[in-house]
């Protein structure tokens, strides 16, 4: 990029799997561009590797893998930065973020929301999953403290009940039973199958149930149980409870309960988003005046609706992308899906930047629709992911944005250090130790993600 070119500001909100993948891909393509600045906005002081949370819950020495510092994410001396804060509002060219210090939102005068401008924005704020999968904390110190407290609760308990048989509930049940074989572990799920996600075969769901049963976990399907005091907000409860199953009237006595149902997203920050004035034509003026940001959200899940290019599903916001759990890009959100989406969004942003360079340099005739995603395929292509083709974008397809392809039906349920159940493309469902242990159970990809953050693994 020529020095005389206007500086481009890229803001990525959220420093987990998708956000970091996006940043790293941007750095890969834009490392020599001095007129590009990347700001990563993240509320925590370190990246939380939530995939490994259940292993760390039962194996204390594994907890050191969970929180990865951001200190080496950007090269020393680069114009890029980490801004520790919480985004409150998103506009078409800037965000307002409240700074966070020492694990809490600052209560001093500096807690006034700060304006951070952008040319391109990537929303990668992820999702909220009941603890101990994810903790509602702003610092690694606080997260580790809560983890230690919950681990001690497990040690002091004998009859553990887990509500919810999705991937989180299944892995939590398996890890606890393996680490504490003498404890009673009961998993209650209201559906007829565990991990009952779309596009996954019944064989995978059945093998998950069988694996837990063989471990000694009691799996109860097609049942509901309302437990006093237990909820999404209070998802770990150390209390004596007589739990009555709604259908059979059976009573289960428990001294520790976990709530492990579903994910939620917080997209309230989008309520301030409006089309920029330069995107409003006379025939659209009345429509824009009554623009409702809620139309950008899925009515049921509240995730952000995106197009195949991961841009917001509205012509007025070609410079704003949403990836990972906070978007509707993948039917089953996973960390690997977030990584893939982050990389796709990065490549598309670089293409838009390169397009602006060429237009500014007069290398092509102006086309009124190039900067916007079109309903036609004029700007979207099949999405060749080859770095050889995309690096620098000096190819014939530099002006074609890449269509994101949702990840294949892949899932690895690591239920203990020895293995678990996997459903992998081509291989199908593998029951037992080999596939799960090789793919995930040994270190939960910890080495990969520490390396991705340019940090030595502890």
C-alpha positions in Angstrom: 0.0 0.0 0.0 1.4 3.4 -0.9 2.3 5.7 1.9 -0.1 8.4 0.5 -3.1 6.1 0.7 -5.6 6.7 3.5 -4.9 4.5 6.5 -7.2 1.5 6.8 -8.5 0.6 10.2 -9.7 -3.0 10.8 -11.4 -3.7 14.1 -12.0 -7.3 15.3 -14.3 -7.6 18.3 -13.6 -10.8 20.3 -10.3 -12.6 20.8 -11.3 -16.2 20.8 -11.1 -18.9 18.1 -12.6 -16.9 15.2 -11.3 -13.5 16.1 -7.7 -14.6 16.5 -7.9 -16.7 13.3 -9.1 -13.6 11.5 -6.3 -11.5 13.0 -3.6 -14.0 12.1 -4.8 -14.3 8.5 -4.9 -10.5 8.2 -1.4 -10.3 9.4 -0.3 -13.0 6.9 -1.6 -11.0 4.0 -1.0 -7.5 5.2 2.3 -7.8 7.0 4.0 -5.4 4.7 1.2 -2.8 4.5 2.2 0.1 6.7 -1.1 1.9 6.1 -3.2 -0.8 7.8 -3.9 -0.8 11.5 -5.7 -3.8 13.3 -7.3 -3.3 16.6 -8.5 -6.4 18.6 -11.0 -5.5 21.2 -11.3 -8.1 24.0 -12.6 -7.9 27.5 -10.2 -10.5 29.1 -6.5 -10.2 29.7 -5.9 -13.6 28.1 -7.5 -15.8 25.5 -9.7 -18.6 27.1 -9.2 -22.0 25.5 -12.7 -23.2 26.5 -12.4 -26.5 24.6 -10.1 -27.8 27.4 -12.2 -26.5 30.3 -13.5 -29.9 31.4 -10.1 -31.5 31.5 -8.8 -28.7 33.6 -11.8 -29.0 35.9 -10.8 -32.5 37.0 -7.0 -32.3 36.3 -5.5 -29.3 38.1 -2.2 -29.3 36.4 -3.9 -29.0 33.0 -5.4 -25.6 34.0 -2.2 -23.8 33.0 -3.2 -24.5 29.3 -6.5 -22.6 29.5 -5.5 -18.9 29.5 -3.2 -17.7 26.7 -1.8 -14.2 26.9 -2.3 -11.8 24.0 1.1 -10.2 24.5 2.8 -11.7 21.5 -0.2 -11.8 19.1 1.0 -8.7 17.2 4.7 -8.2 16.1 6.7 -5.8 18.3 6.7 -2.3 16.9 3.7 -2.9 14.7 0.9 -0.3 14.5 -1.6 -2.9 15.7 -3.0 -3.1 19.2 -5.0 -5.0 21.8 -7.7 -2.8 23.3 -9.1 -4.4 26.5 -12.7 -3.4 26.8 -16.3 -4.3 26.3 -18.1 -3.1 23.2 -21.4 -1.5 24.1 -22.6 -0.1 20.8 -21.8 -0.6 17.1 -22.3 2.0 14.4 -21.5 2.0 10.7 -18.0 3.4 11.1 -17.1 3.1 14.7 -17.8 1.2 18.0 -18.1 2.4 21.5 -16.2 0.3 24.0 -15.9 0.6 27.8 -12.3 0.1 29.0 -11.6 -2.7 31.5 -8.9 -2.8 34.1 -7.9 -5.4 36.6 -10.7 -7.8 35.7 -13.6 -5.3 36.1 -15.1 -2.5 34.1 -13.3 0.6 35.3 -15.3 2.8 37.8 -13.1 5.8 37.2 -13.6 8.7 34.8 -11.8 6.6 32.1 -14.8 4.3 32.1 -16.5 6.6 29.7 -17.0 4.6 26.4 -14.2 5.2 24.0 -14.8 5.6 20.3 -12.8 3.3 18.0 -13.2 4.0 14.3 -13.1 1.4 11.6 -13.1 0.9 7.9 -13.8 -2.8 8.3 -15.3 -4.5 11.3 -15.4 -8.2 12.2 -17.8 -9.2 15.0 -16.5 -12.3 16.7 -18.0 -12.1 20.1 -18.8 -15.8 20.4 -21.4 -17.2 22.7 -22.3 -17.7 26.3 -22.3 -21.3 27.5 -23.1 -22.3 31.1 -20.0 -22.7 33.4 -17.8 -24.5 33.8 -17.5 -24.5 30.0 -17.2 -20.7 29.9 -16.9 -18.4 32.9 -18.6 -15.0 33.0 -15.4 -13.2 34.0 -13.1 -10.5 32.7 -9.8 -11.9 33.9 -7.8 -15.1 33.8 -7.2 -14.8 37.6 -10.9 -14.8 38.3 -11.5 -17.6 35.9 -8.9 -19.9 37.5 -10.3 -19.1 40.9 -13.8 -20.2 39.9 -12.4 -23.3 38.3 -10.5 -24.2 41.5 -13.7 -23.7 43.5 -15.7 -25.9 41.3 -13.1 -28.6 41.3 -13.1 -28.6 45.1 -16.9 -28.9 44.9 -16.5 -32.1 42.8 -14.0 -33.5 45.2 -16.3 -32.9 48.2 -19.4 -34.4 46.5 -20.6 -38.0 46.0 -23.7 -37.8 43.9 -23.4 -35.5 40.8 -26.2 -34.7 38.4 -25.7 -33.0 35.1 -28.7 -31.5 33.2 -28.3 -31.4 29.4 -26.9 -34.0 27.1 -25.3 -31.9 24.3 -21.6 -32.0 23.7 -20.8 -30.0 26.8 -22.9 -32.2 29.1 -21.5 -35.4 27.6 -17.9 -34.3 27.9 -18.4 -33.0 31.4 -20.0 -36.3 32.5 -17.2 -38.4 31.0 -14.4 -36.4 32.5 -15.8 -36.4 36.0 -16.6 -40.1 36.0 -13.1 -41.0 34.6 -11.3 -38.8 37.2 -13.6 -39.9 40.1 -14.8 -43.4 39.3 -16.3 -43.9 42.8 -18.6 -41.0 42.5 -22.2 -41.4 41.2 -22.6 -39.4 37.9 -26.1 -39.0 36.3 -26.7 -37.3 33.0 -30.4 -36.2 32.4 -31.4 -35.2 28.9 -34.9 -34.4 27.7 -34.3 -35.6 24.1 -34.3 -39.2 22.8 -30.6 -39.0 21.8 -27.5 -37.4 23.2 -25.7 -34.7 21.1 -28.9 -34.5 19.0 -27.6 -32.0 16.5 -28.7 -31.7 12.8 -26.7 -33.6 10.1 -25.1 -36.0 12.6 -26.0 -39.7 12.2 -27.8 -41.6 14.9 -24.8 -44.0 15.1 -22.7 -41.1 16.5 -25.4 -40.2 19.1 -25.8 -43.8 20.1 -22.1 -44.4 20.5 -21.9 -41.4 22.7 -24.5 -42.8 25.0 -22.9 -46.3 25.0 -19.5 -44.9 25.8 -20.7 -43.0 28.8 -22.7 -46.0 30.0 -19.7 -48.2 29.7 -17.8 -45.7 31.8 -20.4 -46.0 34.5 -22.4 -42.8 33.9 -26.1 -43.3 34.3 -27.7 -41.7 31.2 -31.4 -40.9 31.4 -33.1 -39.8 28.2 -36.5 -38.4 27.5 -36.8 -36.9 30.9 -36.9 -33.4 32.4 -36.0 -32.3 35.9 -36.4 -28.8 37.4 -33.9 -28.4 40.2 -34.4 -25.7 42.8 -31.7 -23.0 42.5 -30.1 -24.4 39.4 -30.3 -22.3 36.2 -28.3 -20.9 33.4 -27.2 -18.0 35.6 -26.4 -20.4 38.5 -25.1 -23.4 36.5 -23.0 -25.0 39.3 -24.8 -25.7 42.5 -23.3 -27.4 45.6 -26.5 -28.3 47.5 -28.4 -31.3 48.7 -31.4 -31.9 46.4 -34.0 -34.6 45.9 -34.5 -34.4 42.1 -37.9 -35.6 40.9 -38.1 -36.7 37.2 -41.2 -35.3 35.6 -42.3 -38.4 33.6 -41.4 -41.3 35.8 -41.6 -39.6 39.2 -38.3 -41.2 40.1 -36.4 -39.3 42.8 -32.6 -38.9 42.5 -30.6 -37.6 45.4 -27.7 -35.3 44.6 -25.2 -33.1 46.4 -23.8 -31.3 43.3 -25.6 -30.3 40.1 -24.6 -28.8 36.8 -26.8 -27.0 34.3 -25.4 -27.7 30.8 -28.1 -26.7 28.3 -27.6 -24.6 25.2 -25.7 -21.6 24.1 -26.9 -17.9 24.0 -25.5 -14.9 22.3 -25.5 -11.2 23.3 -26.1 -9.1 20.2 -27.6 -6.1 22.0 -24.7 -3.9 20.7 -26.2 -4.0 17.2 -29.3 -2.0 18.3 -27.4 1.3 17.4 -26.4 0.2 13.9 -27.9 2.3 11.1 -27.0 2.6 7.4 -24.5 5.3 6.6 -25.8 8.4 4.8 -23.7 7.7 1.7 -25.5 4.4 1.2 -28.9 6.0 1.2 -30.4 6.8 -2.2 -33.5 9.0 -2.6 -35.7 6.0 -3.4 -34.5 4.3 -0.2 -34.7 7.2 2.1 -38.0 6.4 3.7 -37.0 2.8 4.1 -33.8 3.8 5.8 -35.6 6.2 8.1 -37.5 3.3 9.6 -34.6 0.9 9.6 -34.8 -1.6 12.4 -31.5 -3.3 13.4 -33.5 -6.2 14.7 -34.0 -7.3 11.1 -30.3 -8.2 11.1 -30.9 -10.8 13.8 -32.5 -14.2 13.7 -35.8 -13.9 15.5 -35.4 -17.1 17.5 -31.7 -17.4 18.3 -30.7 -13.6 18.0 -27.6 -14.5 16.1 -26.5 -12.1 13.3 -27.7 -13.0 9.9 -24.9 -13.0 7.3 -24.5 -13.6 3.6 -22.3 -16.3 2.1 -19.4 -13.9 2.2 -20.0 -13.4 6.0 -21.0 -9.8 5.5 -24.1 -8.6 7.3 -27.2 -9.5 5.4 -28.0 -6.0 4.3 -26.7 -3.9 1.3 -25.7 -1.0 3.6 -23.0 -2.8 5.5 -20.5 -4.4 3.1 -17.7 -3.5 5.5 -19.1 -5.3 8.5 -18.6 -9.1 9.0 -19.9 -11.5 11.6 -18.3 -14.9 12.3 -18.5 -17.9 14.6 -21.2 -18.5 17.2 -22.5 -15.0 17.0 -23.5 -15.5 13.4 -25.8 -17.9 11.5 -23.0 -19.1 9.2 -22.8 -22.6 10.7 -25.8 -24.8 11.7 -23.7 -26.4 14.5 -21.2 -23.8 15.9 -17.8 -25.2 16.9 -14.4 -23.7 17.5 -13.1 -25.1 14.2 -16.0 -23.6 12.3 -15.2 -20.2 13.9 -11.6 -20.5 12.8 -12.6 -21.3 9.2 -15.0 -18.4 9.2 -12.4 -16.0 10.6 -10.0 -16.9 7.9 -12.6 -16.4 5.2 -13.6 -13.0 6.6 -10.0 -11.9 6.6 -9.4 -12.9 3.0 -12.5 -11.0 1.9 -11.4 -7.9 3.8 -8.1 -8.0 2.1 -9.8 -8.3 -1.3 -11.9 -5.2 -0.5 -8.7 -3.3 0.5 -7.0 -4.4 -2.7 -10.0 -3.4 -4.7 -10.0 0.1 -3.1 -6.3 0.4 -4.0 -6.8 -0.5 -7.6 -9.8 1.9 -7.9 -7.8 4.7 -6.3 -4.9 4.1 -8.6 -7.2 4.2 -11.6 -6.4 0.6 -12.6 -10.0 -0.2 -13.5 -13.1 1.6 -14.4 -15.5 2.4 -11.6 -18.2 0.0 -11.1 -21.0 1.2 -8.8 -21.7 -2.2 -7.2 -18.1 -3.5 -6.6 -18.0 -2.5 -2.9 -21.3 -4.1 -2.1 -22.3 -7.7 -2.0 -24.7 -8.3 -4.8 -27.5 -10.8 -5.2 -25.8 -11.7 -8.5 -22.4 -13.4 -8.5 -20.5 -10.4 -9.9 -18.5 -10.1 -6.7 -18.6 -13.5 -5.2 -16.8 -16.5 -6.5 -16.4 -20.1 -5.6 -13.8 -19.2 -3.0 -10.5 -20.6 -3.9 -8.7 -20.8 -0.5 -5.2 -21.2 -2.0 -2.7 -18.8 -0.5 -0.8 -18.8 -3.8 -3.8 -17.2 -5.5 -5.0 -14.9 -2.8 -1.7 -13.6 -1.4 -1.5 -10.1 -2.8 -4.6 -10.6 -5.0 -2.8 -10.0 -8.2 -4.9 -12.6 -10.0 -8.0 -12.3 -12.2 -10.3 -13.0 -9.3 -9.1 -10.2 -6.9 -12.5 -8.5 -7.0 -14.5 -11.7 -6.2 -15.3 -12.2 -2.6 -15.1 -15.7 -1.2 -18.2 -17.7 -0.3 -17.8 -19.3 3.1 -18.5 -23.0 3.1 -19.9 -24.3 6.4 -17.7 -26.9 7.9 -18.5 -30.5 7.4 -20.3 -32.5 10.1 -17.3 -33.1 12.3 -17.2 -33.5 16.1 -14.8 -35.0 18.6 -16.2 -35.8 22.0 -13.2 -36.2 24.4 -14.7 -37.9 27.4 -11.4 -38.7 29.2 -7.7 -38.7 28.6 -8.0 -42.1 26.8 -10.5 -41.1 24.2 -14.1 -40.7 23.5 -16.3 -40.7 20.4 -15.6 -39.0 17.0 -17.5 -38.3 13.9 -15.1 -37.3 11.2 -15.6 -36.7 7.5 -14.8 -39.7 5.4 -14.1 -41.9 8.4 -17.6 -41.5 9.8 -18.2 -42.4 13.5 -15.3 -43.9 15.4 -16.1 -45.4 18.7 -13.4 -45.8 21.3 -10.0 -44.4 22.0 -8.0 -44.0 18.8 -9.7 -41.2 16.8 -10.7 -39.1 19.8 -7.4 -39.5 21.5 -5.4 -38.6 18.4 -7.7 -35.7 17.4 -8.4 -34.1 20.7 -8.2 -36.0 24.0 -4.5 -35.8 24.5 -4.1 -32.0 24.7 -7.3 -30.5 23.4 -5.4 -28.7 20.6 -3.6 -26.7 23.3 -0.3 -26.8 21.6 -1.8 -25.5 18.4 -3.6 -22.5 20.0 -0.6 -21.5 22.1 1.6 -21.6 19.0 -1.1 -19.5 17.2 -0.7 -16.9 19.8 3.1 -16.9 19.4 3.5 -18.0 23.0 5.5 -20.9 24.4 3.3 -23.5 26.0 3.7 -23.7 29.8 
